[in-house]
Amino acid sequence: MRLGEATWNEVETATRSMGDDDGTLSPIILIPVGSTEQHGPHLPLNTDTLVAEEVAGRALHRTTGLIMGPTISVSASGEHAGFAGTLSIGTEVMTQVAVELGRSADWAAGVVFVNGHGGNHDALTRAAELLTSEGRSVMAWWPKWRRRTDGGPPDLHAGRIETSLMLAIDPGLVRFELSAAGPDTPLDQLLPTLRAAGVRGVSPNGVLGDPDGASGAEGERFVNDFVDDLVMTIEAWRPIDPTPA
């Protein structure tokens, strides 16, 4: 079920009928969280949003009791200030948005924020901790990013991984002929300038990594890995009624 396409009556019925015999509580609402920020000269501004939506959408078909909620597409992207097109509401506001959204979903058994943007880590972690302390079942999930082991530049932003993901999800949005590598400086050397001046201060084209070698087949493997991890994480976490009928 996709929340935006349902009526309130259908959602109310779903809250009564989606529970399993083993006491697993449903529904769990998945909230994709992306961003609107630069992703180099070759990837669209909504790359993180499309990745989060793709992973959440596929998860619907992999287990029971899930509802796809609305996407948060403008989030904490201050590190990308200075690039045309980037929009940001900052970490504090992003935290509060997630908190209020979670509080409003008390009709659901739980909320999972499916995060596609690393810059939301602090905001979603804080929000999930606060909501959990209030007695709600809330979790923030993000993909386990693969690290290069071949000695190449760190793949941090708009590099091979994200380019492969987009070639799998919507190849028509990838301007691969415009792709270019970013700095090959190790992350520990980039961090001081990155924190002080943002991505623009270390990479004029916005790329932190190298898109070279990206492919749709590789991206499909990444997406499948992410979906597998999300579903397994939900199944291990999801709330259970200790006294099922």
Stockholm file with secondary structure:
# STOCKHOLM 1.0

chainA/1-245         MRLGEATWNEVETATRSMGDDDGTLSPIILIPVGSTEQHGPHLPLNTDTLVAEEVAGRALHRTTGLIMGPTISVSASGEHAGFAGTLSIGTEVMTQVAVELGRSADWAAGVVFVNGHGGNHDALTRAAELLTSEGRSVMAWWPKWRRRTDGGPPDLHAGRIETSLMLAIDPGLVRFELSAAGPDTPLDQLLPTLRAAGVRGVSPNGVLGDPDGASGAEGERFVNDFVDDLVMTIEAWRPIDPTPA
#=GR chainA/1-245 SS CBGGGSCHHHHHHHHHHCCCTTCBCCCEEEEEECCBCCBTTTBCTTHHHHHHHHHHHHHTTTSSSEEECCCBCSCCCGGGTTSTTCBCCHHHHHHHHHHHHHHHTTTSSEEEEEECCGGGHHHHHHHHHHHHHTTCCEEEECCCCCCCCSSCCCCCBSSHHHHHHHHHHCGGGCCGGGCCCCCCCCHHHHHHHHHHHTGGGTCTTSCBSCCTTCCHHHHHHHHHHHHHHHHHHHHHHSCBCSSCC
#=GC SS_cons         CBGGGSCHHHHHHHHHHCCCTTCBCCCEEEEEECCBCCBTTTBCTTHHHHHHHHHHHHHTTTSSSEEECCCBCSCCCGGGTTSTTCBCCHHHHHHHHHHHHHHHTTTSSEEEEEECCGGGHHHHHHHHHHHHHTTCCEEEECCCCCCCCSSCCCCCBSSHHHHHHHHHHCGGGCCGGGCCCCCCCCHHHHHHHHHHHTGGGTCTTSCBSCCTTCCHHHHHHHHHHHHHHHHHHHHHHSCBCSSCC
//
